[in-house]
Amino acid sequence: MATETVAKPRTSVRVGVQKFGTFLSGMIMPNIGAFIAWGIITALFIPAGFLPNEELAKLVGPMITYLLPLLIGYTGGRMVYGVRGGVVGAVATTGVIVGTDIPMFIGAMMLGPLTAWLMKRLDKIWEGRVKPGFEMLIDNFSAGILAAGMAVVGMFVVGPVVKAFSDGASAVVEFLVINGLLPFTSIFIEPAKVLFLNNAINHGILTPLGTQQVLEEGKSILFLLEANPGPGFGILLAYSIFGTGLAKASAPGAALIQFVGGIHEIYFPYVLMKPIMILAAIGGGMTGIFTLVVTDAGLRSPAAPGSIIAVYAATARDSYVGVTLSVLFATTVSFLIASVILKASKTPVGATEEEALGAATARMEEMKGKKSSVSSLLTGSGATAGGVAVLAGPVKNIVFACDAGMGSSAMGASVLRNKIKAAGFPDVKVTNSAIANLSDTYDVVITHQDLTERATPVTASAVHVSVDNFMNSPKYDEIVELVRASNTDVGTDAPAAAAPAAVAAAATPEAPEETGPAGILVAESVVLNGTATTRDAAIDEAGRLLLDRGAVDAGYLDAMHEREESVSTYMGSYLAIPHGTNAAKDHIMKSAVSVVRYPNGIDWNGKEVKFVVGVAGINNEHLHILSSIAKVFTNKAQVAQLEAATTVEEVLDLFGKVNS
């Protein structure tokens, strides 16, 4: 027990630093292109540049003083609270910019997210209490007042504090350089990389200080303290020559990805497999930094990713030789140390090289907190190898994604949510989203098979599941098994104990998660005998019911057809739910649902459909009715009741009396 008590705080601190570093990285990385643009202009047009030009050099100051901090402040605010958070974050950042005489990157990373968070909290206070017609007035004035106040706070409070911190950190760096101690920072940086703690150091301290140095000196050594590809490349070369089994076979490909692609995390499992290998990384890192100090070399902007291509693209005009030697010597030293370690050590007793590398990769993903996008290249397995994937950590967030995020994905999420609760995992969050709003924060992403290619690039770390039937896809049982395997393996309570209670709860009518306003589905919007005989005519019939209620305008009907042409809204169980595209939300006046029954059925892209549910939703107001519909259509007996219903009231009653 004592050991367990001591270990937990260390883990929580490490995870906390990882999350903090990831958040900082999220503000910097989307704006790296702007940093590079500034670096190119600086390298070309300042007096010491390749093409000195006094007029064009005027771009340098405004970009670093205003543009870059404002971009960071906006990005940080948007991460917390969408565009609204980005706007107030950018305004507040103006305060720290004006309040100091140095580039305010750290201030922007503080004030942008903080202001957005305050805006989010304030909006919660009067959410649902504003009278109709006054929403825009309240939203705009509250954002303006908060942003103005935080700009003043930034100018007189945050700016001076950050300047004092920046001056102190710069003094520490200068002390290390003057006393020849800068190479020793590798003792901290290299282990931090393997533990995924480097983002907090790199983007929280080194990038802001390095940019300040570039403004003063035209280059900075700080940009290459962490990004030097040499140490990792040397380790992978050593495994390529002196390794055995899978480690030796996979190392050459990993070396190419690390050195040219700049994805340093691919060498982390090789270090974790033999922890003493961290000495090779430290030795290479120290050598690279020492070389930069001796040759007075540096970069003019961050090198991201840490590819040799990005490094050379950011190298200052007078530093190509120094940077080349730094990478070369770092590679050589790490290679020599790693080679000695490999020759002197052996694979753990009872384990093959493949098992050792696989275990190390799993540890790496566990420390990272999510599936690695490159780990399958090391272990030879994909995200769904073996039929059911097992993530490095528990499955916490599952998202259904479709084009608009309000129809098919909402119903699919409802169906799977009930299945996962019944399996004994009520804490697993199952949501729905438009593909355009996805971020790489989910464990599992479920999409229609025609949309998977669009969702994969923005959620590369997730397990992706493609379905062709949102209502009763057999893939749902596989996902439940994925949750069971992943969540049980990491030490959560076995579902056997929780399952009886969960099944009992599932058998009892649940309180709706989204209550929604009354009137989303009304008797006038239910037709028991539709007149349409084709898919397109059925979409028109369901859409006209929404139009007649004043829920949408005519443009929404066009968007319903556009959505159907791109991806079918057939759900299974004789059900289709046509709705507009994500771009058509401006055509929705209020949330509404229509239901049309076709007793004889109609052909829907080769599938028989007897029920067409038209959907128009603002925010999440319509999710309650969709959840009710989903529950009905996953129950064969209730579907039979719908087919046999003779009154509109019977249909409304089956859908849970959603207006009560």
N, C-alpha and C positions, 0 to 999 in steps of 0.2 A: 504493500500500500504506500509505503514511503516513497519508493521509486516512482510510482505512478503520480503521486502528488507533486513531486519535483518536476517530472517531465512535462506535464500539461502546460504550465506557464511558459516554458521555453517554446513549446510548439505554438501556443497562441501568439506569442510575441513575434515569432518568425512569420506566421501566417499574416499577422497584422502588418508587418513591414512589407511583405509581398504585396498585399492588397494596396497599401499606400503607394508603393513603387509602381504598381500597375496603373493606379489612378493618375499618378504624375506622368507616366509614359503615355497614357491616353490623351493628355493635353498637348504633349510635345510631338508625338509621332505623326498625327494628321497634318501638322504644320511644318514638317521637315522640308517639304518642297519650298516653302517660303524662306526657311533658313538658307537653303542651298541657293535660291535666287539672290538673296542678300549677299551670300558669300561670293557668288560669281561677279556681281556688280562691284563688290569691294575689291576682289582680286584684279579686276580689269581696270577700274577707273580712278582709284585713289592714286596719289602721287607716286607711291612705290609699286603700282600695279603694272600689268602687262601693257595696257593701253591708257596711260594717264590722260584724264579728261576732266577738267575742273567743273564743267557744267554737269556732266553725267554723274560725277562724284557727289553731287548734291542729293542724290537718291539715298546714299548710305545712311546718313543721320536720321531722317524721318522713318525709314524702314525699321531700324533697330530700336528707335526711341518710341515710336507710336504703333507701326503696323504689327510687328511681331508680338509685343505684349498684348495688344488688343485681340489678336487672333487667339492667343493662349487663353486670355480671360473669357472670350466668347466660347471657345471649345470647352473649357472647364465648366462654365455655366450650363452649356447645352448638355453635357454629360449628366448633370444633376437634374435638370428640369427642362429639357428640350429647348426649342427655339426661344421660348419665353425666358428661360434661365440664361441662355446665351446672351440675349439682349441686355438684361440687367447686369450680367457679369461684365460685359464689355464696357458699359457706362461706368460702373464702379471702378474698373481698371484704369479709366482715364484719371481718376483721382490720384492713384499711386504714381502714375506717369508724371503728372504735373508736380507732385510733391517732392520729387527727387531729381537728381541730375545724372542718374545712371540708368541703363536699360532695366526695366522693372519686370523681369521674367518671374522671379520668385514672388513678388507682390501680386502679379497677375494670377499665378497658380494658387495663391491664397484667397484673394478677394473675389475672383470670378466664381468659383464653386460655392464659397460662403454666401455670397449675395443670392445666388440661385437657390440655395437651400433655404434661406430666409424667405424668399419669394414663395417657395413651395409650401412652407409652413403657414405663411399668411393666407395664401389661397385656401388652405384647408379650413381656416377659421370661419370664413363666410361661404364656404362651399354649400350650395343648396339653399342659401338664405337670401340670395339676391333676387329681387322681383324681376320678372321677365321684362326685357327691354332695357334694363340697366346694366346688363352683364358687361358690355363693351366699355361703358363708362367707368365702371368699377375696376375692371381689368387694367385698362390703360393708365388710370390715375394712380392706382396702387403700385403698378410697376414703375411709373415715373417718380413717385415720391420716394419709394425705397431706393431706387437706383441713384437718385440725387443725394440722398442721405448717406449712402455707402460711399459715393464718390468723395464726399467731404471727409468721411472717416478715413478713407484711403489716403487722402492728401495730407491730413494732419496727424494720423496715428500709424496706419500700416506702413506708409512710405518711409518715414524716418526709422521705424523699427527694422524694416527689411534692409535699408541702407546700412544701418549699424551692423547687422548680421553679415551683409555682403562684404563690408570693409574688414570685418574680423576674419571671415573665411579667406579673403584675398591675402590678408596678412599671414595666415597660417600657410597657405600655398607658397607664398613668397619665402617664408622661413624655410620650408622644406626644400625649395629649389636652391636657395643660397647655401644651405648646409648640406646639400647633396643627399637629402633624405627622401626625395620624391619617389625613387624606385621602390622604397619599402612599402608604399601604399599597395603594392601588389599582394602583400601578405593578407590584406583585407579584401581587396577587389576580386581576386581570383576565386577564393572560396565563396564570396558573395554571389558571383555569377552562377556557380553550380547550385546554390541554394535559392536561386531566383530572387535575390535581394538587391541585385545590381541596379534595377530601375530607380529605386529610391536615391541611390548615390549618384547615378549617372544623370538622370533627368532632374533630380531635385537640387543638385549642387554643381556637378561638373559642367553641364551644358550652360547654365546661367553664368557661371564664373568664366568659362571659356569664351563665351560670346563677349563678355566685358573686356577680356584680354584682347580679343580680335579688334575691338573698337580702338584700343589704345596702341596695340603693337602690330596688328595685321594678321596675327596667327595665334594659336594657342596649343600647347602641349596637352592640355586637359582633355581635349576631344579624343585623344588616342590612348588614354590610360585604360579604358575598358574595351574600346572597339578594336584594338589590335588583333587581327586574326591569327597572328603568329603562334601564340601559346597553344591554342586548340589544334591548329594545323599540325604542329610538331607532334602532339600526342597521337593524332590519328595516323600520321605517317609511321610512327613507331609501331602501332598496332598492325598496320598494313604489312610490315616487314617481319616483326617478331611476335605478333599475336598468333593465336591458334583458333581453329574452328570458325564459328559464325562471326566472332569479333574480327578476325583477320579478313574474312570474306566481305564483311560489310564496311570495313574502315575506309577503303579507297573511295567508295561512293559518298560516304559521310564526309570525307575530307574535301571532296569537290563542292558539296553543298555548303560546307562551313566556310571554305576559303573564298569561293566565287559567289555563292548565294548569300553569304553573310548570316546564315542561321546558326548561331553559335551553340544553341541548346542541343544540337545533334551530337556534340562530343561529351555532353555531361554524363550520359550513362557509362561511357568508357572510364570516366574518373570514378563514378560511384561504384563500379564493379571492382575497382582496386583503389580504395580511398587514398592510399599513399601516393597515388598518381597526381594528387593535388600539388605535390612538390614540383612536379614538372611544369604545371601551369604557373605556379608562383615564380619559379626560376626563369621561365620564358618571359613572363610579364615584367619582372625586375630588369632583365636584360634589355627588353625593348624600350622601357622608360629611360634607363640609363643612357642608351644610345641617342634617344631624342634630346636628352639634357646636354650631352656632349656636343652634338651637332647643331644644337639650337634649332631644331625642326619642330614643325607643328602644322595643324590644319586650320583652315579659315572658316570652317563650319562643321557641324556634327556629321559624322559618317554613319548613316543609318540606311539600311542595315550594315552590320560590320563586315561588309564584303571588301575585298581588295580593290574592286572597281570603285566602290563608294569612297574608300580611303584615298585613292589617287585623285578622284574627282574633287575632293575637298582639300587636297594638299596645297599649302601655300607655295608661291612661286619659287622661293629660295630653299624649299625643304624636300624636294623630291629625292635627293640622295640620302638625307637623314631618315626620311620615312621608309625608304626602301631598305636601308641597313637595319632599321629598327625591326621591321617585319622579318627580315632574313635572319638576324641574330636571335630574335625571340623564337622563331621556328627551330633554329639549330639547337639552342640550349634546351628547349622543352623536349625536342626529339631525343637528344642524348640522355637526358635524365629519365625519360619514359622508357627508352630502350634498356637502360640498366635495370630499371624496376621490373620490366617484363622478363628479362633474362634471369633475374634472380628470384622471381616469384612464380607460383603455379596456381592453377585454378583450384578453388576450395575443394577439399575432399568430398567426394560423393556428388559433385555437381559437374555438369558438362559446361563447356564455354557458352553454349547456347542458353542453358538455364541461367548462368550467371549474368549474361547480358540482358536476358529477358527480365530477371529480377531487378537488375539495376535500372532498366528502363521504367519498370513499374514504380520503383522508388522515386525516380525523377519526376514522373507524372504526379505521384502523390504529393511531392513537395511543391510542384507547380500549381496543384489544385485543380487541374483539368487535363483532359486528353491532349497529348502533344500532337501537333499536325505532322510531325516528321518521325514519330516513334515507330510507325509501321515499317519504315525503311530499315530499321535496325533489327526488328524481331521477325519481319516477314509476314506480319499479320495486319489485316485491315481493321477498320472500326467494327466490322461485324463478322469477323472471322469466327468460324465455328458455329455459325448460326445465331448465337446470342452474344453481343458484346458485353464486356465487363470493364467499366470505367475505372480510372485510378482511384476515384473517390465515390461517395454515394451520389445517386441521382437525386437532385434537388429541384431542378427546373426543367420542365418539358414544355415545348411550345409547338402549337399547330400553326402553320403559316400558309396563307393563301394571298391572292393578289390584293384583296380589299381588307381582309382581316375581320370581317363582320358576319360572314355567312357560313360557308362550309367548314372553315377552321373552327368557328365557335361551336358548332355542333359536334365535330370530331373531338374537340377538347372536352366537351361535356360527357361524351360516351366513355372516353378513356379515363377521365377523372373518377367516374363511378367505379370502373373496373379496378383501378389502383387502390381506391379506398376499400373496396371489398377484399382486396388481397392483403390488407393490413398495413398500408403505407399512407395514412391520411395526410402526412406532412409533406408529401411530394407535391409540388406546385405544378399544375397543368393549366396553361393559359393559351390564348390565341393572339395572333398578331398579323399585320400586313407584312409582306416580305420587305417592303421598303423601310420598315421600322425595326427590322431585326438587328441585333448586335451579337457579338461573339461572347455571350454570357450564359448560354444555355447548355445543358448536358445532352439533351436529345431534341432534335428538330424533326418534325413530321410534316411532310408536304405531299401534295398530289404529285404523281410521277412526272407530270409535265412541267412542274415548277421547281423540281429539286436542283436543277442546274443553276437556277437563279438564287436559291437560298444558300447553296454550299459555300460560295466565296466569302460571304459575310459572316458565316458561322462555321469556320473551318475546324474549330476545336471540338465540335459536337458530333455525336453519333447521328447520322442522317437516315431516316426511314421514309421510303417512298410508298405511297398507297394509291390505289385506284378507286377506293370505296371508303369514304369517311365514316359511314354509319356502322358497318360490321366487318371491317377488314380483319383477316386472320393475323395481320401483323400486330394487332393490339395485344394479343396473347403473348407474342414474342417480347413486346415492350414490357409487359408486366413481369415476365421472367427476367428481363434485363434489370428492372428495378429490384426484383427479389435477390438476384445474384449480387449486384453491385452494392446494394444497401446492407445486405447481410454480411458480405465479406468484410466490410469495414468496421464491423463490430456493433451494428445496430441490433436491437432486439429481434430475435427470430420472429417472423410474421405469424408463426403458429399460435403464439400466445395472444396476439392482437387480432387475429382473423375473426374469431367468433363475434367479438364486439363489433368489428367493422362490418361483417356480413349482416348482423342484426340491424345495424344502423342503415345499411344500404336497403334493407327490406322495409324500413320505415320511411314514409315520405319525408324528404328533407326540406328544411327551410331553404328557400332559394338564395343563392349567393348574391344574385343581383335582383333586387326587388323590382326596380323600374317603375315608371309612372303608369297610372291607369290609362287604358285606352290604346295600348299597342296593338292588341288584337280585339276587334269588335265584331259583333254579329254581321254587320253590313259587309265585312271583308271576308266572309266565309261563303263559298259557293259549293253546293253539294253536287251539282251536275254541270261541269264545264262544257263549253261548246267547242273548244279548240280540238283539232285533230292532228296537229303537228307541233313539234317542239317550239318553233318560233311563235306560232299563234298562241301557245300556252303561256309563253313568257309575256306576250302582249296582254293576255287576259289577266294574269296575276299583277302585272305592272299597272294596268288601268285601274285596278282596285286601289292601289297605293296613290295613284294620281287623283282619283275621285275624292279621296279623303284629304287632299291637300298636303300629303306627306312628302311628295316629290314633285318636280316639274317634268316636262316632257323630255328634257335632256337625259334624265335618269333612265328612262325606258331604252333609249339608244345605248346607254352604258351597260344595261343588263344584257343586251344582245352582244355587245362587244366583249363582255366578260365570258359569255358562253362560247364565243368563237375561239378564245384563247385557251380556256380550261373548262371542261364540263363541270356543271354543278350537280350532276347526278350523285346521290349519296348512298344508294342501296335501299333495300326494303321498299321498293316502289316510290321512292321519294326523290324529288329534285328541289333545290332551293335557289332559283335564279336571283342574282343581285348585281349591283353595279360594280364597276372597277373602283380601285382606290382613288383615282383621279376624279371620280364622280361624286364625291362626298359633298361638294358645294351645291349639288342639285337636290340635296335632302333638306327638307324643312323641319321634319319631326320624325321620330322613330315610329315605324308601323310595320305590321306583318299582315299578309293576305294568304288565304288558304283556298285552293281550288281542287276539287276532287273530280277525277275522270274515271268513272266506274268501268268503262271498257278498256281503259289504258291507252296510252299513246307511245309512239316510238321516240326514245330519247337517245340518239346516237347508238342505236342498237340495244338499248335497255328499255324494259317496260316501266313506265311511270304512271301511277294512279293518283299521286298527290303532288301538287306544285305549290310550294310555299314561297311567296315573294317577300323579300327582306329589304328594308331600308332602316339603317340604324345610325343614330347620333351618339357618340361616346359609347357607353356600354349598356344603354337603356334597353336594348332589345335582347340582351343575352339571357334574361330569365325565360322568355317565351321560347327561345331556341333550345335552351336546356330542357324545358318541358317537352318540346317536340322530339328532341333526341331520345329522351327516356321512353316516350311512346313507341317510337319506331324501332327501338331495340327489343321490344316485347311483342312477339308474334301474336299473342292473344289480343293485345290492344290494337295492333294494326288491323286485325280481323274485325274488331269492334268499330274502327273507323270506316272500314269498307261497308259495314252493315248499318251505319248510322243513318237515321231517317230525318233528324232535325239538326239544326245548327247548334242548338244548346248541347247536344250530346258531344259534338266535336269540341266545343269550348270546355266542357267538363273534363274530357279526356286530357286536354292540355293543361289541366291543373288550375282552372279558373284563374288565369293569370292576371286578371284585372281586380282581384279581390285584395 
